[in-house]
Every structure is written in C-alpha cells, then in structure tokens.
Amino acid sequence: MEPQLRLIAGGPCKTNGDDPPCGRDDCPTVFTTDRGTIAVQGYTTINRETPEGEGIVEIPEAVLREAFRALGW
C-alpha cells in the first residue's frame, strides 16, 4: 500500500522561470508520511545503482531547511 503524503516543504514552483525542470509546477519537495517516514522528491543527481525501490535525488538546501522548521527541528 502506498503511503499517504503530507507536503511540508517545497512544492508548487515559486521561481521566475530560471529553473526549467521546475516549470511544470513540480519542484523538489519534502513530505512526511503516515508511516512515520520522510519522503523526498528531487532531481536525479548521479547514475549510481541502488536497490530496487530506492533512488538518490538532489534537493536544494533551502527546501530541507524549510522541512526541518516545519517539523520543529
């Protein structure tokens, strides 16, 4: 069963068009889940083999800081 996601940082684009991949209103985002985990959406950063179901993504530091504030960390 897929986890339920709650957006806590990032999300809809707030750029002036200088980030073309983000122009689809689908920017790097941090979520909490109903499983007690954190899920991260970001840009694929390197070509490195990972276990099935896992991936390595890049997310701006400002989005992670926003997530930490939202969690009270």
ZAMARGU-4260 file (C-alpha; in steps of 0.2 Angstrom, whole numbers, plus 5000, padded with zeros to 4 digits):
<rodrens>
0) 5000/5000/5000 | 5007/5017/4995 | 5010/5029/5010 | 4999/5045/5012 | 5010/5060/5009
5) 5009/5077/5018 | 5019/5091/5010 | 5030/5100/5022 | 5042/5110/5011 | 5045/5114/4993
10) 5030/5110/4982 | 5022/5122/4969 | 5036/5132/4960 | 5040/5149/4966 | 5053/5153/4953
15) 5054/5166/4939 | 5057/5153/4926 | 5075/5151/4928 | 5073/5133/4933 | 5066/5124/4918
20) 5063/5107/4925 | 5053/5115/4939 | 5042/5125/4927 | 5029/5111/4927 | 5024/5116/4945
25) 5033/5101/4952 | 5048/5107/4961 | 5059/5097/4974 | 5048/5093/4989 | 5049/5086/5006
30) 5034/5076/5013 | 5030/5066/5029 | 5021/5050/5028 | 5008/5041/5038 | 5021/5028/5040
35) 5032/5040/5051 | 5045/5042/5037 | 5050/5057/5027 | 5049/5056/5008 | 5059/5067/4996
40) 5056/5072/4978 | 5070/5079/4969 | 5081/5079/4953 | 5091/5063/4950 | 5108/5068/4953
45) 5120/5053/4949 | 5120/5037/4939 | 5123/5025/4953 | 5115/5008/4955 | 5103/5007/4970
50) 5092/4993/4977 | 5075/4991/4969 | 5063/5004/4975 | 5077/5016/4981 | 5085/5031/4972
55) 5096/5045/4975 | 5089/5063/4972 | 5096/5080/4974 | 5085/5093/4983 | 5090/5111/4987
60) 5096/5115/5005 | 5083/5129/5007 | 5069/5116/5005 | 5077/5104/5018 | 5079/5119/5030
65) 5060/5123/5027 | 5056/5105/5031 | 5066/5105/5047 | 5057/5121/5053 | 5040/5113/5048
70) 5045/5098/5059 | 5051/5109/5073 | 5069/5103/5072
</rodrens>
